[in-house]
Amino acid sequence: MSNRPRRKIFRKLFVLLLVVAGGWFGWYKFLRAEPEPKWADEAERFKYGSIGAEFSRGMPYWIWVVLPRVFPDLLPGPGGYKSFGLVWEEGKEMPVGFTKQVIGFPRVANNCAICHVGTWRSKDEEVSHVVVAAPANTVNVQAMLRFLTKASEDSRFNSSVLLTEIEREAKLSFADKMLYRFVLIPLTRSALQRQDKQFVWMNRPHWPDWGQGRDDPMNLTKYFMTSQPVDDTVGQADFPSNWNLQARKGTNDLLNWCGETPAVRSVLIDSALGLGAAPDKTSKLTYPLDLLDWKLERRAWFLKRMEDLDNFLSALPPPKYPFAVDADLAAKGKPVYDHYCAECHDVGAARTCKVIPIAEIGTDTNRMATWSQAAADQANAAVKKLGIIRPNLIQNNGYASAPLDGLWMRAPYLHNGSVPTLRDLLEPVEKRPTIFYRGYDVYDPTNVGFIGSGPAAERAGWRLDVTIRGNGNQGHVYGTDLTEAEKQALLEYLKTL
């Protein structure tokens, strides 16, 4: 054999080796998935475990770490990510509701706990108690989203600035430096700017803010999962509790504030999709990288994860009231509850987990108006296209009643969190507070709710004004005509639920 054919063979082999090495490098640095750690229990997994959002929505870990240091002026206050009211347990690397998983490189994403782990204290100097599946009463998700997009639009969001800060924290290899400089930092900036366009609807001038412990759930669903045009609706709503979900599984029971969802598993699936879980490689809900053509087979993993979540949350008991209860007074309150409340709030009762018509309940209509049957139909079609079968979303004209388990930890009250305490809820509308501060987690056992006024509450909380659209505190006047003695007895009984 002459030298020329040999050279051709060697060149082909060399090119083949380069292709194989390049493919392996690409897989290793971008697609290699390392298993999650072994969680101590399902509660720990709920707080920090993946729901499958890292692939499509995961931010490179080191970029996530340094953003508060590079952009402290864009934060709502001191403390880095804690300034958003995030729950951060001592000794933990990540805040509650944040996941860290290696898929090629370490990525940070969110899970359900970002909205469903709350805290309480008995006094200001006490370390907060963490309650799994409680409403995330201190967390300001909207402020965090705005921080990320404002940072991406800032000239400081560039490879030189971010890498300089990253290298103060970590010793990156040459290859990783190059990946961050030329790939990960530019792509992350583009992804955040693209996300900003998806949130234009909530950033309109003079638009109501969500504040701590709330979001605009059905508008989020509508604008991310359907092609419905942006409209003029606002729908601020409290993060709900999601413990004891077995109590929400009765015949024809409806979930979400307006009963849009007829099954627990559907709520979990749709919430996970909204956070970026990508169970199918052709999901239009995810970033373009998700459209690449290889067999990721995430659907089976996703459905099993939703099953595990369902099982855990269905069996998780509500938190016990942590303060003293006057048993004799609570016993006097039970017949008052049975007369005024049980029909709509006892598990299995005729009107529990059913929609109470708006003409009867009389609460702020804005949250209800955000959703339509057309949006429901499009969202159902989008989920079906992912190969996921679940009961369909619907549209209703009222608000769904719910069991009152763990009611003490679900303050503030009404669907939009516009009434700070249960004692206030038993007052006529004209006597309810018109301004208070949400997000301060020191508890008021006398009035049953979180303290919403005073210097400490103003420092830690977010100002809610009931005259702003979507924040109305009217309606649900049941029990407002009770005597003072009956109200006190009822409050004491409600602490025991």
PLY file of the C-alpha trace (Angstrom):
ply
format ascii 1.0
element vertex 497
property float x
property float y
property float z
element edge 496
property int vertex1
property int vertex2
end_header
0.00 0.00 0.00
1.35 3.39 -0.99
1.70 6.25 1.47
-1.20 8.21 -0.06
-3.96 5.66 0.76
-2.46 5.28 4.24
-2.59 9.03 4.76
-6.24 9.06 3.67
-7.08 6.31 6.15
-5.22 8.10 8.93
-6.98 11.36 8.11
-10.37 9.65 8.21
-9.51 7.95 11.48
-8.31 11.24 12.90
-11.51 13.02 11.85
-13.56 10.17 13.30
-11.66 10.41 16.57
-12.25 14.17 16.65
-15.98 13.66 16.06
-16.17 10.99 18.76
-14.14 13.11 21.19
-16.24 16.18 20.40
-19.44 14.23 20.86
-18.21 12.82 24.15
-17.11 16.29 25.31
-20.49 17.78 24.36
-22.34 15.00 26.15
-20.14 15.24 29.24
-20.28 19.02 29.54
-23.93 19.57 28.58
-26.04 16.39 28.88
-24.45 14.01 31.41
-26.94 13.65 34.25
-25.66 12.76 37.68
-28.13 11.18 40.10
-29.62 13.24 42.91
-28.38 12.66 46.45
-30.21 10.23 48.69
-32.69 12.34 50.61
-33.19 11.84 54.33
-36.95 11.60 53.79
-39.71 12.75 51.46
-39.99 16.10 53.25
-36.33 16.81 52.45
-36.89 15.74 48.86
-39.92 18.03 48.65
-37.81 20.98 49.79
-34.73 20.36 47.64
-35.41 17.58 45.13
-35.86 17.87 41.38
-39.19 17.95 39.56
-37.39 17.86 36.20
-36.94 21.59 35.55
-33.14 21.66 35.46
-32.79 20.65 31.82
-34.93 23.40 30.33
-34.92 26.09 33.04
-31.75 25.36 34.99
-29.40 28.30 35.53
-25.66 27.51 35.69
-24.88 27.21 39.38
-21.94 29.60 39.54
-23.84 32.33 37.71
-26.68 31.91 40.21
-24.22 32.15 43.11
-22.59 35.42 42.05
-25.56 37.41 40.72
-26.43 39.00 44.11
-22.78 40.01 44.54
-22.54 41.60 41.11
-25.94 43.32 41.31
-26.55 44.21 44.98
-28.15 47.48 43.89
-30.91 45.56 42.09
-31.92 43.58 45.18
-34.87 44.71 47.34
-32.56 44.88 50.37
-29.46 43.41 52.02
-28.87 39.69 52.40
-28.58 38.44 48.84
-31.28 35.95 47.90
-32.68 36.10 51.43
-33.90 39.61 50.63
-36.67 37.93 48.62
-37.95 36.28 51.81
-36.67 32.84 50.81
-36.61 30.15 53.48
-32.97 29.18 54.07
-32.33 26.50 56.65
-29.14 26.60 58.67
-26.38 24.48 57.16
-28.07 24.10 53.78
-26.33 25.11 50.57
-29.54 26.10 48.77
-32.68 27.92 49.87
-35.85 25.86 50.21
-37.50 25.46 46.81
-34.20 25.49 44.90
-32.66 22.39 43.37
-29.08 21.76 42.30
-28.37 19.00 39.81
-25.53 18.23 37.43
-26.72 17.92 33.85
-23.42 18.43 32.10
-22.71 21.27 34.54
-24.32 22.12 37.90
-27.70 23.78 37.34
-30.14 25.51 39.67
-33.91 25.32 39.21
-37.04 25.58 41.34
-39.47 23.02 42.67
-42.88 23.17 44.37
-41.44 24.18 47.73
-40.63 27.69 46.47
-44.35 28.43 46.97
-45.28 25.79 49.53
-42.97 25.96 52.54
-43.74 28.58 55.16
-42.33 29.78 58.47
-43.52 31.14 61.81
-41.98 32.53 65.00
-43.42 33.33 68.40
-41.17 36.38 68.77
-38.81 38.45 66.69
-35.54 37.06 68.08
-36.58 33.43 67.60
-35.31 31.27 64.73
-38.17 30.64 62.31
-39.88 27.26 62.38
-40.13 25.71 58.90
-43.45 24.12 57.91
-43.47 21.85 54.85
-46.45 22.28 52.50
-47.49 25.55 54.15
-48.02 28.67 52.02
-44.65 30.37 51.43
-45.80 33.38 53.43
-42.48 35.29 53.32
-41.43 34.66 49.70
-41.67 37.36 47.01
-41.43 35.38 43.77
-42.25 38.36 41.57
-39.42 40.46 43.03
-37.00 37.60 42.38
-38.12 37.26 38.76
-37.72 40.99 38.26
-34.24 40.92 39.77
-33.10 38.24 37.33
-34.42 40.08 34.28
-33.07 43.46 35.42
-29.67 41.86 35.93
-29.73 40.36 32.43
-30.42 43.80 30.95
-27.52 45.41 32.83
-24.18 46.00 31.08
-22.43 44.28 34.00
-23.96 40.97 32.95
-21.00 39.96 30.80
-18.41 37.21 30.83
-15.55 39.33 32.17
-17.43 40.66 35.19
-19.19 37.42 36.10
-16.12 35.21 35.61
-14.02 37.52 37.78
-16.57 37.12 40.56
-16.94 33.36 39.99
-13.17 32.89 40.30
-13.25 34.49 43.74
-15.41 31.53 44.75
-14.34 28.56 42.61
-11.28 27.23 40.81
-12.60 26.43 37.33
-10.68 24.34 34.86
-9.54 25.99 31.62
-12.30 24.16 29.72
-14.96 25.30 32.18
-13.73 28.89 32.03
-14.09 28.82 28.28
-17.56 27.28 28.51
-18.69 29.94 30.96
-17.09 32.76 28.98
-18.30 31.85 25.50
-21.38 29.67 26.07
-23.03 29.62 29.48
-22.93 33.30 30.42
-24.14 34.56 26.99
-26.84 31.88 26.78
-28.04 32.54 30.32
-28.31 36.25 29.62
-30.31 35.55 26.45
-32.59 33.11 28.28
-33.33 35.63 31.04
-34.09 38.35 28.51
-36.38 35.98 26.67
-38.10 35.19 29.96
-38.58 38.92 30.55
-40.66 39.10 27.36
-42.88 36.35 28.74
-43.56 38.50 31.83
-44.38 41.77 30.07
-48.00 41.36 31.14
-47.14 41.61 34.86
-44.72 44.52 34.45
-47.12 47.01 32.92
-47.08 50.50 34.49
-49.26 50.83 37.59
-50.05 47.10 37.51
-50.79 45.50 40.91
-47.84 43.69 42.46
-48.20 40.21 43.89
-46.16 40.84 47.03
-44.98 38.25 49.53
-46.78 34.93 49.66
-48.76 35.40 46.43
-48.66 35.08 42.67
-51.12 35.41 39.75
-51.60 31.68 39.12
-54.10 31.47 36.30
-52.58 34.31 34.30
-49.24 32.53 34.66
-50.89 29.38 33.32
-52.71 31.26 30.57
-49.70 33.12 29.20
-47.24 30.23 29.45
-49.37 27.29 28.32
-51.77 28.87 25.82
-51.79 31.40 22.99
-54.50 33.51 24.61
-53.86 37.23 24.05
-52.73 39.40 26.94
-55.80 40.92 28.55
-56.59 43.36 31.35
-57.21 40.83 34.13
-55.31 40.65 37.41
-55.53 37.69 39.76
-53.36 38.03 42.85
-53.84 34.94 44.99
-52.26 33.42 48.08
-50.07 30.36 47.77
-52.32 27.61 49.19
-51.31 24.92 51.64
-50.89 21.48 50.10
-50.71 19.10 53.06
-53.39 16.43 53.65
-54.36 16.29 49.99
-56.27 13.08 50.62
-58.99 15.32 52.09
-59.33 16.96 48.64
-60.04 13.70 46.81
-63.76 13.28 47.34
-66.33 12.75 44.61
-66.52 15.80 42.34
-64.11 17.75 44.56
-62.59 20.83 42.92
-59.22 22.43 43.66
-57.51 25.79 43.10
-59.14 28.96 44.33
-61.91 28.90 41.75
-62.20 25.15 41.36
-60.52 25.04 37.94
-58.92 21.66 38.61
-60.90 18.51 39.38
-58.03 16.33 40.65
-55.01 16.59 42.95
-52.68 14.98 40.41
-53.69 17.58 37.82
-52.71 20.42 40.17
-49.30 18.85 40.72
-48.70 18.24 37.02
-49.70 21.71 35.90
-47.69 23.39 38.68
-44.59 21.41 37.77
-44.99 22.27 34.08
-45.27 25.92 35.04
-41.94 25.69 36.86
-40.27 24.32 33.74
-40.49 20.56 34.07
-40.06 19.19 30.56
-41.37 15.64 30.26
-41.27 15.57 26.46
-38.51 16.46 23.99
-40.89 18.48 21.81
-42.38 20.62 24.58
-43.09 24.16 23.40
-43.12 25.11 27.07
-39.34 24.86 27.27
-36.31 26.47 25.77
-35.08 25.60 22.24
-32.42 23.23 23.59
-35.27 20.92 24.49
-36.14 20.51 20.81
-32.94 18.63 19.95
-33.65 15.17 18.63
-32.46 12.51 21.05
-34.33 10.10 23.27
-34.42 11.69 26.70
-37.43 9.67 27.86
-38.24 12.05 30.68
-42.00 11.47 30.62
-41.94 8.25 32.65
-39.64 9.83 35.26
-41.88 12.91 35.46
-45.07 10.93 35.95
-43.42 8.82 38.66
-42.23 12.00 40.38
-45.78 13.38 40.32
-47.06 10.10 41.80
-44.48 10.28 44.60
-45.43 13.90 45.33
-49.11 12.99 45.38
-48.51 10.13 47.80
-46.37 12.25 50.12
-48.64 15.29 50.22
-51.82 13.22 50.48
-50.55 11.55 53.65
-48.82 14.60 55.17
-50.83 15.79 58.21
-51.52 19.48 58.78
-49.27 21.20 61.32
-50.55 21.26 64.88
-51.27 24.66 66.42
-48.09 25.41 68.40
-49.53 27.56 71.20
-51.76 26.78 74.17
-55.46 26.18 73.48
-58.24 26.75 75.99
-59.96 23.36 75.69
-63.14 24.46 77.45
-63.52 27.54 75.26
-62.75 25.47 72.12
-65.50 23.02 73.12
-67.95 25.93 73.24
-66.78 26.98 69.79
-67.45 23.65 68.11
-71.25 24.03 67.89
-70.74 27.53 66.52
-68.44 26.04 63.86
-70.90 23.26 63.13
-73.66 25.79 62.54
-71.80 28.42 60.53
-68.82 26.67 58.90
-69.09 22.88 58.66
-71.35 22.71 55.59
-68.63 24.27 53.42
-65.47 23.21 55.27
-65.85 19.77 56.86
-64.20 17.01 54.83
-66.92 15.23 52.88
-69.59 17.86 53.61
-72.05 18.80 50.89
-70.36 22.06 49.84
-66.73 21.33 50.75
-64.37 21.53 47.74
-67.27 22.82 45.67
-67.61 26.22 44.00
-69.66 28.74 45.97
-71.30 31.14 43.47
-69.78 34.60 43.44
-73.18 36.17 44.13
-73.19 34.34 47.45
-69.57 34.47 48.59
-69.16 38.10 47.51
-65.35 38.19 47.54
-63.10 40.08 45.12
-63.96 38.87 41.61
-60.63 39.63 39.91
-58.96 36.27 40.48
-62.02 34.48 39.10
-62.05 36.68 35.96
-58.50 35.73 34.92
-59.60 32.32 33.62
-61.85 31.29 30.73
-63.00 28.07 29.16
-61.05 28.94 26.01
-57.85 29.14 28.09
-58.74 25.87 29.79
-59.26 24.14 26.43
-55.89 25.32 25.09
-54.06 24.35 28.29
-55.65 20.90 28.22
-54.55 20.45 24.60
-50.98 21.53 25.43
-50.68 19.00 28.24
-52.21 16.25 26.10
-49.64 16.99 23.39
-46.93 16.15 25.94
-48.40 12.65 26.19
-49.80 13.29 29.67
-53.33 12.24 30.50
-54.98 14.06 33.39
-58.48 15.40 34.17
-59.11 18.59 32.24
-59.06 22.13 33.59
-62.44 23.88 33.61
-63.84 27.38 34.25
-66.20 28.38 37.06
-68.07 31.43 38.33
-67.22 31.53 42.01
-64.69 30.40 44.60
-64.12 26.90 45.93
-64.53 26.18 49.63
-61.84 24.01 51.21
-61.19 22.00 54.38
-59.78 24.20 57.14
-57.01 21.82 58.25
-53.98 23.69 59.55
-55.98 26.91 59.24
-53.77 28.78 61.72
-50.79 28.53 59.33
-52.74 29.64 56.26
-52.95 33.34 57.16
-53.61 35.88 55.71
-57.14 34.90 54.69
-59.48 34.92 51.67
-58.18 33.82 48.28
-56.05 36.96 47.85
-54.77 37.10 51.42
-56.47 40.45 52.00
-57.53 39.84 55.64
-54.62 39.43 58.06
-56.20 37.37 60.86
-59.20 35.16 61.56
-60.39 37.70 64.10
-60.46 40.32 61.34
-62.37 37.92 59.07
-65.15 37.73 61.64
-65.56 41.50 61.51
-67.90 43.31 59.09
-66.04 44.42 55.97
-65.95 48.07 57.01
-64.04 47.11 60.19
-61.41 44.94 58.49
-57.92 46.49 58.07
-57.49 48.38 54.81
-53.68 48.40 54.96
-51.36 45.86 56.56
-47.98 44.24 55.91
-47.61 40.69 54.60
-44.51 38.55 54.99
-43.56 39.09 58.65
-43.68 35.62 60.21
-44.12 36.47 63.90
-47.42 34.95 64.98
-50.33 36.54 66.81
-52.09 33.72 68.72
-54.73 36.04 70.09
-56.13 37.08 66.72
-54.91 33.92 64.86
-52.69 35.17 62.07
-49.36 36.87 61.48
-48.64 40.32 62.90
-49.33 42.80 60.12
-48.62 46.19 61.66
-45.88 47.95 63.59
-42.23 48.79 62.78
-41.01 45.17 62.60
-43.82 44.10 60.26
-43.19 47.15 58.06
-39.46 46.37 57.84
-39.93 42.71 56.94
-43.23 42.81 55.09
-44.90 44.10 51.96
-47.64 46.72 52.14
-51.07 45.43 51.06
-53.67 48.06 50.26
-57.17 46.62 49.83
-58.22 49.53 47.57
-55.85 48.30 44.82
-57.47 46.17 42.13
-57.42 42.48 43.02
-56.78 43.14 46.74
-60.39 43.61 47.84
-61.22 42.31 51.32
-64.99 42.17 50.92
-67.24 39.14 51.11
-67.27 35.95 53.21
-69.39 37.65 55.86
-70.32 34.38 57.58
-70.08 34.77 61.35
-69.68 38.52 61.32
-72.94 38.90 63.26
-71.90 36.56 66.08
-71.64 37.89 69.62
-68.18 38.62 70.96
-68.35 35.53 73.16
-69.28 33.33 70.21
-66.46 34.78 68.12
-63.89 34.08 70.82
-65.14 30.52 71.21
-65.11 29.93 67.45
-61.55 31.28 67.13
-60.38 28.95 69.87
-61.95 25.96 68.13
-60.48 26.93 64.73
-57.00 26.72 66.29
-57.54 22.98 66.77
-58.23 22.15 63.10
0 1
1 2
2 3
3 4
4 5
5 6
6 7
7 8
8 9
9 10
10 11
11 12
12 13
13 14
14 15
15 16
16 17
17 18
18 19
19 20
20 21
21 22
22 23
23 24
24 25
25 26
26 27
27 28
28 29
29 30
30 31
31 32
32 33
33 34
34 35
35 36
36 37
37 38
38 39
39 40
40 41
41 42
42 43
43 44
44 45
45 46
46 47
47 48
48 49
49 50
50 51
51 52
52 53
53 54
54 55
55 56
56 57
57 58
58 59
59 60
60 61
61 62
62 63
63 64
64 65
65 66
66 67
67 68
68 69
69 70
70 71
71 72
72 73
73 74
74 75
75 76
76 77
77 78
78 79
79 80
80 81
81 82
82 83
83 84
84 85
85 86
86 87
87 88
88 89
89 90
90 91
91 92
92 93
93 94
94 95
95 96
96 97
97 98
98 99
99 100
100 101
101 102
102 103
103 104
104 105
105 106
106 107
107 108
108 109
109 110
110 111
111 112
112 113
113 114
114 115
115 116
116 117
117 118
118 119
119 120
120 121
121 122
122 123
123 124
124 125
125 126
126 127
127 128
128 129
129 130
130 131
131 132
132 133
133 134
134 135
135 136
136 137
137 138
138 139
139 140
140 141
141 142
142 143
143 144
144 145
145 146
146 147
147 148
148 149
149 150
150 151
151 152
152 153
153 154
154 155
155 156
156 157
157 158
158 159
159 160
160 161
161 162
162 163
163 164
164 165
165 166
166 167
167 168
168 169
169 170
170 171
171 172
172 173
173 174
174 175
175 176
176 177
177 178
178 179
179 180
180 181
181 182
182 183
183 184
184 185
185 186
186 187
187 188
188 189
189 190
190 191
191 192
192 193
193 194
194 195
195 196
196 197
197 198
198 199
199 200
200 201
201 202
202 203
203 204
204 205
205 206
206 207
207 208
208 209
209 210
210 211
211 212
212 213
213 214
214 215
215 216
216 217
217 218
218 219
219 220
220 221
221 222
222 223
223 224
224 225
225 226
226 227
227 228
228 229
229 230
230 231
231 232
232 233
233 234
234 235
235 236
236 237
237 238
238 239
239 240
240 241
241 242
242 243
243 244
244 245
245 246
246 247
247 248
248 249
249 250
250 251
251 252
252 253
253 254
254 255
255 256
256 257
257 258
258 259
259 260
260 261
261 262
262 263
263 264
264 265
265 266
266 267
267 268
268 269
269 270
270 271
271 272
272 273
273 274
274 275
275 276
276 277
277 278
278 279
279 280
280 281
281 282
282 283
283 284
284 285
285 286
286 287
287 288
288 289
289 290
290 291
291 292
292 293
293 294
294 295
295 296
296 297
297 298
298 299
299 300
300 301
301 302
302 303
303 304
304 305
305 306
306 307
307 308
308 309
309 310
310 311
311 312
312 313
313 314
314 315
315 316
316 317
317 318
318 319
319 320
320 321
321 322
322 323
323 324
324 325
325 326
326 327
327 328
328 329
329 330
330 331
331 332
332 333
333 334
334 335
335 336
336 337
337 338
338 339
339 340
340 341
341 342
342 343
343 344
344 345
345 346
346 347
347 348
348 349
349 350
350 351
351 352
352 353
353 354
354 355
355 356
356 357
357 358
358 359
359 360
360 361
361 362
362 363
363 364
364 365
365 366
366 367
367 368
368 369
369 370
370 371
371 372
372 373
373 374
374 375
375 376
376 377
377 378
378 379
379 380
380 381
381 382
382 383
383 384
384 385
385 386
386 387
387 388
388 389
389 390
390 391
391 392
392 393
393 394
394 395
395 396
396 397
397 398
398 399
399 400
400 401
401 402
402 403
403 404
404 405
405 406
406 407
407 408
408 409
409 410
410 411
411 412
412 413
413 414
414 415
415 416
416 417
417 418
418 419
419 420
420 421
421 422
422 423
423 424
424 425
425 426
426 427
427 428
428 429
429 430
430 431
431 432
432 433
433 434
434 435
435 436
436 437
437 438
438 439
439 440
440 441
441 442
442 443
443 444
444 445
445 446
446 447
447 448
448 449
449 450
450 451
451 452
452 453
453 454
454 455
455 456
456 457
457 458
458 459
459 460
460 461
461 462
462 463
463 464
464 465
465 466
466 467
467 468
468 469
469 470
470 471
471 472
472 473
473 474
474 475
475 476
476 477
477 478
478 479
479 480
480 481
481 482
482 483
483 484
484 485
485 486
486 487
487 488
488 489
489 490
490 491
491 492
492 493
493 494
494 495
495 496
